[in-house]
């Protein structure tokens, strides 16, 4: 947890990720942050709760989650003893948003609440509380329906489909016994992915388990762009099909926004203007049927470097430069870059070494 005498140092940006669970999400984001911020002195990012990850591991991990190479990382912890966590009563998911609000008041710069739809009763109240601006800050929400596993699924394929469960199972003496759908262990109760997300993933060989003590991040770390693109595409399709609040939708996820925030990449749907105000400039970019439209709204000219705009194929990992020469746009003028994208390509605009905008193509419904 943040402390005023530790986490309010001006030299660091302090980010906290409050997770509903104590395994899947904390392990995923701790692993992601150790990968991208392991040696970064200017960012302090931690999950709440902090998971324990064993330091010992074989070079090749063969687990129920899947198969991946690499050693497990031990979660980097503060040298100072953490204070006892505060206790916030109330019903989920409102209490996780309230927790995030509390640590913002203690000096944290940015707080996220990560949780699933499940059967929680206080979704409307949680979103309303998160949107309140207090001392110039809001609580960010990374929400998934049905669960975090749906976000993981989008790293393997684009799928717009409602699931009723993460795991099929039944209650026996108060404990849930899962059927391990997709394995055929209990054939008479196996939905083979028709009802549950993990059953669907198992039948396609994406993973075997997500509720153990190991991180799911290695399963998707080389597919993060694909996951972001597919999640953004799913939200666009959801917006076109329903006006219901996001917490009532299934499927839905915006966990990719948190991932994008952490890795410095931001997706923009087709036909949406993205405003950029950097180093005294003020301009917008949009991918339309005309191409990449660049509008300079400021009273000064802007110069865009050669190769700042590229076409990136995230399946083949190919990059094609879109602007072979620098682009000079006069005040209140406009420029259009012609391009044609298929569904595995995006327009990438590098604004800095730490920030990249990804413009998505138009997808057929």
N, C-alpha and C positions, 0 to 999 in steps of 0.2 A: 504494500500500500504506500501511497505517496506520503511524504512528511515535509513540512515546510522547511525544516532545517537541512533537508537532503535533496529533495526533488525540485526545488524552485530555483536552482542555479541557472543563470541566464545563458550559460554556455551550452546547455543541453535542452533539447526538445523532449518533453516527458509525455509518453503515450502509455495508456493502460487499456488492456483488452479484458473486459469482464465477461467470463464465459459461464453459460448455464451449467454445463457438465464439468466433470473433473478429469476427464481423460481425452476424448476425441478432439474437441476444439482446443483446449490448452496445449496438448501435445502438438497439434498441427501448427498453431501459430508460434509456439516457442521454437519449433524446428525451423519454420520459415524465417523468424527473426534472427536466429543463430546463423542461418545461411547468409542473409543479406546484411546484417548489422553486427556481425561478430567482432569486427575491429573498429567500429564506428564510435568515436569519442563524443560525438555531438548529438546522439540520439539515445534515449533511455526508454526502452520498450519492454514491458513485461505483461504476462497474462495473469489474471486473477481467476481461479487459483493457479499457483505455480505447480506444474507437474514434476514428478520425479522421473528422471530418465537414467537408467543404469549406464555407467561409464564403460563397462566391459561389453564387447560385442565381437562377433566374428566378422571377417571381411565380407562374407556373404550371409545375409539374413534370410532365412527361409521360414516365413511365418504364415499364420492363417490369414493375414491381411493380403498377402500377395508375395511377390518375389522381387527383391531389389538388392542392388549392391551398395556397399558403403557402410561406414561405421556410424553407430548411433552417437549423437552429440550429447554431452551432459549440459543441461540447461545452465546458462550463465547466471549466477546469482550475485547479489550485492555482498560486499565484504562486511557490511554492517548488519546487525541483527534486525530483522523486520519486526515491527510492532505487532501486537495481537490484532487480528482482523476485527473490524467493527461488525456488529450484528444488526441487520436490518430486517425487521419483521414485515409481514405482508405476503401477498400472493404473487406468484410468478405470472408473467414476466416483469410486472411493475417493479418488484423489489430489486431486480438486476439493474434496471434503469436508475432507480433511486440510489443504489450503491455507486453507480458510475457518477451520478450527480454529486454525491458526497465527496468522492475523491477529487473531482474537479475543484471543489471549494477548498481543498487542501493544497492546491498548487499544481496539480496535473494540468498540462496544456491541452490534452485531447483524450477523450475517453470514448470507448466503444462498448456496447452491450451486444453480445453474440448469443442468440437463442433461436429455438425452433418454434413452430406452431404448436405441435402436440395438442394437448387438450387444455392448455392454460386458459384461465378465465379473464385475465386483465390485459388483453392485447390493446384494446382501444385506449385505455388509461396509460399504458406504457408508452405508446406512440405520442400521445398528447403531452405527457411529462417530458419526453425526450426533446420535443420541438420547442420547449420553453427556453428563451434566451436569458441566462443568468450570468451577470458579469461578462457579457459578450460571448458566452459559450453555450453550446447545446450538447446533448448526448447523442452520439451517432449510434445507429442501430444496424447490425448485420443480421438479417432475418432470413430464415429458410422455411419453406413448406414443401413437403412434410417435415424434412429434417436436413441437417448439415450434409448428410449423405447424398441428397439430391444435387447439391453444389458439386460434390466430388464426381458424381455421375456425368456432369456436363464436360468434364475434362476428357472423356472418352468418346462421347457422341452428343449430337444435339437431339434432345428429346423434350417434347411438350406433352406431358402425360401426368395425370393425377395418380398418386399412390395413397393407399389407405394406411399403410404402416411402414416403418423402417425395417422391422423384423416381425414376421408372423409368430405368434406364440399363444400361450394360454396361462392363466393364473392357477397355481396349485398351492394351497396353504399360504396365499399372500405373495408368493414369488412367481415371477414370470419365467416360464420354460419355453425357450425359442425352438422353432421347428427346423432351423437351418435350411430354409427353402433354397432350392437350387442344388442341393447335395444329394437328394434322394434318400436321406437317412430315415425320414418318416414319410414315405411316399403318399400315404393316404391323407396327409395334411400339408403336403408340399405344394405351394401355389406356383412354383416355377417362375416367379417374377411377375405374376399377374396382379398381385396385391402389394407386395413389399419391395422396397428399394434394394435391400441387400440380396434378396432372392434374384432380382433382375440382374444385379451385378455379377453374382456367382454364375448364373447360366451363361454369361458372356465372357467369363474369365477376367473380369476387371479387378476384382478383389474377392477375398474369402470372408474377412471379418473386419469390423470397424470399432468394436467395443472392448478391445483388449488394452493392454498397457503400452502399446507401441504406436508410434506416430504414423498417420496416413500420408503425411507430406511427401515422403519419398515416392509414393505411387503416382503423384501428379506434378512433381517439381519441374519436370521437363515439358509439361503441358499447360503451364499457367496462362499463357496467352489464349490458347484454345478454350480454356475454362472461362476466361473473362469474356471472350467474344460470344460464346454460347449463352452465358448468363445474361449478357446485355441483349442478345437477340430474343431470349425467352421473355424478358421484361417488356420488350417492344410488342411481342405477340400477345402477351397478357394484357397490356394496355389497350390493344386493338379489340380484344374480345370482351373485356369487362371494365366497368367503372367502379367495381367493389374496392374497398380499402385493401391494401396489400396483405394485411394480416388475416383476411378472409379468403385469400386466393390459394389455389392448389392446382398446378405447381407455381412456385415463386421462389426466387432467391436473389439477394443482393450482397451476399458475402464477398463477391468479386470486387465490390467497391472498397472494402477494407483491404483485400489483398492488393488491389491496384494502388491504394494509398501507400502501402508499405513498400512496394517495389517500384513506385514512381511511374505507373502507367495508367492512363485514363481512357475509357472507351466512350465513344460518342455515336449514337444511332444515326442511321441514314436520315437525311432531311432535318437534322437538328443543328442549330448554330451553337458553336462553342466560343465563348468570349475569352480573349487572352489579354491580360494587362500585365506586361512584364517590362521592366526597365524603361518606364515612361511611355510605352506603346499602348495602343488600344485598338485591337482588331478582332475580327471574328473569322472562323473557318467553318465550312459546311460542305459535306459531300452530298451533291444533288444529282439530278439527271443530266445537268450541264457539265459536271466535273467537280473539282475541288474549288469552291468559291472562297476567295480571300478578300475581305472588306477592311480597308483601313479607316477607322473612325476618328483618328487623332489629327492634330494640326501639324504633325511632323511626318516626314517620309519614313518608311520602314524598309530595311534591307534584309532579305531572307537569303541565307547562304546556299551555295550550290550543294545539292544532296540533302538539304534539310527535310525535303519531302521525298519519301520512298514508298514503293509498293512492297508490302511484306506478305509472303505466302507462309502462313503459320503451319501448314501441313508439310510442305517441302523445305521450309526454312530458307527460302530464297528471298533475296532483296534486289529490287530494281530501282534505280534512281529515277525519280519523276521529274525533278528540275535539274537539268544538266548545267544550267547557268544560274548565277544569282538573280534574285527577283527584287526589283526596286518598285515599290508602290507609293505613289505620291499621296499627300494628305487627302482624305475623303475620296479616294479612288478605289478601284476594284480590279481584281485579276482572277482569271479562271484557268486552272490547269486541267487539261483534258485527260481522262483516264477511263478505263473500263475494268471492273473488278468482278471476279467470280466469288463464290461463297467462302472460299478458303483464303481470301486475300483481304488486307486492310490497308488504308493509307496511314503511314506513320509520320508524325511531325515531331522532330526532336527539338524541344525548347531549351533543354540544358542536359547535362550529363545525368541529372536526377529526375527529369520530367519528360514524358513522352505522351503525345496524344494519338489515339488510334481511332480513325474514322471507319465505321463499318459500312459495308455495301447494303444494298436493298435486297432483302430476302423474300422469296416467294412464300406465301402463306400455305 
